[in-house]
């Protein structure tokens, strides 16, 4: 049976990887409906259905017309800093937009599964109390990004009790070629790339290098989303799944690895503007549930991920 997968936020960084993963997993047995707030056409994905998730009328119309078997909900404010800069928008998109989708599915397509992409940042301060965060860890977000993602997650749990078919995924930090400089890995890599060609002085400006984070390759995260689509008939609605590597990587290690691959000598200077007050020293996820229930394993070593980001940034600078 062919799956019909509608993707929100298809103009973002993650969606093309998800589409690749779906095609790898399903072959010809998948129809993909990419949607984006402004619609239009994407050079990678083709035509994009116009869908602003905060517009309830439009959401209901699209769901009723497209009749998906699954929705992968990627639409959101991508970065913590962007959410902090527009708090009202973050809450509107993350909470009201997510509920709009869920309610439209309940009304028009009740057999459709919603694959909700939340965030490991919903655990927030609890990371200070445990070595690794599993799905039972207390939600204690420390900023509006995490709080709005947590609120949407909790709202979906309530709607699951009312018949919504939903999986609640909580991915931890993921990166890869094409991610914006609002995130730490491409922020470092792009500085290296600019320095190598003389577009920036040979100094990397950094924030907190002692923090430890759980990093994944976006291709592995995308595979987890595709596996979730494959396994929905075997899973209970409302299920929460962490998507995490289980390994702590120091930000300093990320930087040192990228510097070691630079063709020029680069100095490092701390920039107070890059120090986030909400940082906790260590955030690591525990994802044995996803491995067991989805049959998901990591495929890409983090060193390979860093190299792919650096090469992408070099290509961007050359252009």
C-alpha positions in Angstrom: 0.0 0.0 0.0 1.4 3.4 -1.0 1.9 5.9 1.8 1.0 9.5 1.2 3.2 11.7 3.3 2.6 15.4 3.7 5.5 17.4 5.0 5.1 20.8 6.7 8.0 23.3 6.6 9.5 21.7 3.5 11.5 24.8 2.6 13.6 24.2 5.7 17.0 22.5 6.3 15.7 19.1 7.3 13.0 18.4 4.8 15.1 17.4 1.7 16.9 14.9 3.9 13.6 13.5 5.1 12.4 13.1 1.5 15.6 11.3 0.6 15.1 9.0 3.6 11.5 8.3 2.7 12.4 7.4 -0.8 15.2 5.1 0.4 12.8 3.4 2.9 9.7 3.1 0.6 11.1 3.2 -2.9 8.1 3.7 -5.3 5.6 3.1 -2.6 5.5 6.6 -1.3 3.8 9.8 -2.4 5.3 13.0 -1.0 3.4 16.3 -0.6 5.8 19.0 0.4 4.3 22.2 1.8 5.6 25.5 2.9 4.2 28.8 4.2 4.7 30.7 1.0 4.2 27.8 -1.4 5.9 28.3 -4.7 8.6 26.0 -6.2 11.7 24.6 -4.7 14.7 23.7 -7.0 15.2 20.5 -5.0 11.6 19.5 -4.2 9.5 20.9 -7.0 6.1 22.4 -6.4 5.3 23.3 -2.8 1.7 23.4 -1.5 1.0 26.7 0.2 0.4 25.9 3.9 0.7 28.3 6.8 0.1 26.1 9.8 -1.2 29.1 11.9 -4.0 29.5 9.4 -6.6 27.0 10.6 -8.9 27.4 7.6 -6.1 26.7 5.2 -4.9 23.7 7.3 -8.3 22.1 7.2 -8.7 22.7 3.5 -5.3 21.2 2.6 -5.7 18.2 4.9 -9.2 17.5 3.5 -8.0 17.8 -0.1 -4.7 16.0 0.1 -5.9 13.2 2.4 -2.4 12.1 3.6 -1.7 8.8 5.4 1.0 10.5 7.4 2.1 14.1 8.2 5.6 14.8 9.2 5.4 18.1 11.0 8.7 20.0 10.5 7.3 23.6 10.4 8.6 25.7 13.2 11.0 28.4 14.3 14.3 26.6 13.6 16.7 28.1 16.2 16.5 29.1 19.8 17.9 32.6 19.0 15.2 33.1 16.4 12.5 32.1 18.8 13.9 34.5 21.4 13.8 37.3 18.9 10.1 36.7 18.1 8.6 35.0 21.1 4.9 35.5 20.1 5.6 33.9 16.7 7.3 30.9 18.2 4.3 30.2 20.5 1.9 30.8 17.6 3.7 28.4 15.2 4.7 25.8 17.7 1.5 25.5 19.7 -1.4 26.9 17.6 0.0 25.6 14.4 0.5 22.1 15.8 -3.0 22.0 17.2 -4.4 23.3 13.9 -2.9 20.3 12.2 -4.0 17.8 14.8 -7.6 19.1 14.9 -7.8 19.0 11.1 -6.6 15.4 11.1 -9.1 14.4 13.7 -11.9 16.0 11.7 -11.0 15.1 8.1 -8.4 12.3 8.2 -8.7 10.4 11.5 -6.7 7.4 10.2 -3.7 9.6 9.4 -0.7 9.6 11.7 0.9 12.8 12.8 4.7 12.5 13.2 5.4 15.5 15.4 9.0 16.9 15.4 9.6 18.4 18.8 12.9 19.0 20.5 15.2 17.5 23.2 15.3 21.1 24.6 11.9 20.4 26.3 13.9 18.7 29.1 15.9 21.8 29.8 17.2 22.1 33.4 16.5 18.4 34.0 19.7 17.7 32.1 21.6 18.9 35.2 20.1 16.1 37.3 20.6 13.0 35.1 23.5 11.5 33.1 21.2 10.9 30.1 17.6 12.1 29.4 15.1 9.4 28.6 11.5 9.9 27.7 10.4 9.9 31.3 12.6 12.8 32.3 10.8 15.9 33.7 10.0 18.6 31.2 11.8 21.8 32.5 12.4 24.1 29.5 14.6 27.1 30.0 13.6 29.4 27.2 10.6 30.1 25.0 11.7 27.8 22.2 11.8 24.8 24.6 8.7 25.9 26.4 6.6 26.3 23.3 7.8 22.9 21.9 6.9 21.3 25.3 3.5 22.9 25.2 2.8 21.5 21.8 4.0 18.1 22.9 1.7 18.1 25.9 -1.2 19.3 23.8 -0.7 16.3 21.4 -0.7 13.9 24.4 -4.2 15.2 25.3 -5.4 14.9 21.7 -4.1 11.3 21.5 -6.5 10.5 24.3 -9.3 11.9 22.0 -8.4 9.6 19.1 -5.5 11.5 17.4 -2.9 9.1 15.9 0.4 10.8 16.8 4.0 10.0 17.5 5.9 12.6 19.5 9.6 12.7 18.5 12.1 14.7 20.5 15.3 15.0 18.4 18.5 16.4 20.0 21.0 18.6 18.2 21.4 17.7 14.6 23.5 19.2 11.9 24.6 18.7 8.3 25.3 20.4 5.0 22.9 23.2 4.4 22.1 24.2 8.0 22.2 27.9 8.8 24.8 29.8 10.8 22.2 30.2 13.6 23.6 26.8 14.7 27.0 26.2 16.3 28.5 23.7 13.8 27.9 25.7 10.6 28.7 29.0 12.5 32.2 27.6 13.2 32.6 26.0 9.8 31.5 29.0 7.8 34.1 31.2 9.7 36.8 28.6 8.8 35.7 28.7 5.2 35.8 32.5 5.0 39.2 32.7 6.7 40.7 30.2 4.3 39.9 32.5 1.3 40.8 35.8 3.1 37.2 37.1 3.6 37.6 37.2 7.4 40.5 37.8 9.7 42.1 34.6 11.0 40.1 34.7 14.3 37.1 32.4 15.2 34.7 34.1 17.6 33.2 31.6 20.0 30.8 31.3 23.0 30.9 28.6 25.7 33.3 25.9 24.6 33.0 23.7 27.7 29.3 22.8 27.1 28.7 19.2 26.0 25.9 18.4 23.6 24.4 15.3 21.9 25.1 15.8 18.2 23.6 13.8 15.4 23.9 13.8 11.6 20.7 15.2 10.0 20.7 12.2 7.7 20.4 9.9 10.7 17.6 12.0 12.1 15.8 12.0 8.8 16.0 8.2 8.7 14.4 8.1 12.2 11.5 10.1 10.8 11.1 7.8 7.8 11.3 4.7 10.1 8.6 6.3 12.2 6.3 6.5 9.2 7.0 2.8 8.4 6.3 1.6 11.9 3.1 3.5 12.8 0.8 0.5 12.6 2.9 -1.2 15.2 3.1 1.7 17.7 0.7 3.2 20.2 -0.6 6.7 19.6 0.9 9.3 21.9 4.2 7.5 22.1 7.3 9.7 22.8 10.6 8.8 21.2 13.9 10.6 21.8 16.1 10.8 18.7 19.6 11.0 20.2 23.1 9.6 19.9 23.6 9.1 23.6 27.1 10.6 23.4 28.4 13.9 24.8 30.6 16.0 22.6 32.3 19.2 23.9 31.8 22.3 21.8 35.5 22.7 22.1 36.0 19.3 20.4 33.8 20.4 17.5 35.9 23.6 17.1 39.2 21.8 17.4 38.2 19.2 14.8 37.2 21.9 12.3 40.4 23.9 13.0 42.5 20.8 12.4 41.1 20.6 8.9 41.7 24.2 8.0 44.3 25.1 5.5 45.4 28.2 7.5 46.3 28.9 11.1 43.3 30.4 13.0 43.2 32.0 16.5 40.2 31.6 18.9 38.6 34.5 20.7 35.7 34.4 23.2 32.7 36.6 22.2 30.5 37.5 25.2 27.6 38.0 22.8 27.7 34.3 21.9 27.4 33.1 25.5 23.8 31.9 26.0 22.6 32.4 29.6 20.3 29.4 29.4 23.1 26.9 28.7 23.4 23.9 30.9 26.8 22.2 31.1 25.8 18.8 29.5 22.8 17.7 27.5 22.7 14.0 26.4 19.7 12.0 25.2 18.9 8.3 25.7 17.3 6.7 22.7 17.1 3.0 23.3 13.3 3.2 22.9 13.7 4.5 19.3 16.3 1.9 18.5 14.1 -0.9 19.8 10.8 0.2 18.3 11.9 1.8 15.0 14.9 -0.5 14.3 16.9 2.7 14.0 20.7 3.0 14.4 23.2 5.7 13.7 24.9 5.4 10.3 27.1 8.5 10.1 30.1 9.1 12.4 30.2 12.7 13.7 33.7 13.3 12.2 32.1 12.6 8.8 29.2 15.0 9.6 31.7 17.8 10.5 33.5 17.2 7.2 30.3 17.4 5.2 29.4 20.7 6.9 32.8 22.2 6.3 32.8 21.2 2.6 29.4 22.7 2.1 30.5 26.0 3.7 33.6 26.0 1.5 31.5 25.5 -1.6 29.2 28.4 -0.5 32.1 30.7 0.0 33.5 29.8 -3.4 30.2 30.8 -5.0 
